[in-house]
Amino acid sequence: MWQWVAVSVLVLVLAVRVVVALHDRPSRPEAGDSATG
């Protein structure tokens, strides 16, 4: 069942993007001092 695989991948990607956005949310528009990546 590739459908479950596709859904799982989409959910995982969305979750990762949300977590990264919330975790790496800069307090300033242009504050990339501690940005290593």
DAMOHU-V523746 format. One record per backbone hydrogen bond with DSSP energy under -1.0 kcal/mol. CO is the residue of the C=O (numbers start at 0). NH is the residue of the N-H. Records with the same first field share a line. If there is no record, write none. Layout:
CO = NH / NH
This chain:
1 = 5
2 = 6
3 = 7
4 = 8
5 = 9
6 = 10
7 = 11
8 = 12
9 = 13
10 = 14
11 = 15
12 = 16
13 = 17
14 = 18
15 = 19
16 = 20
17 = 21
18 = 22
19 = 23
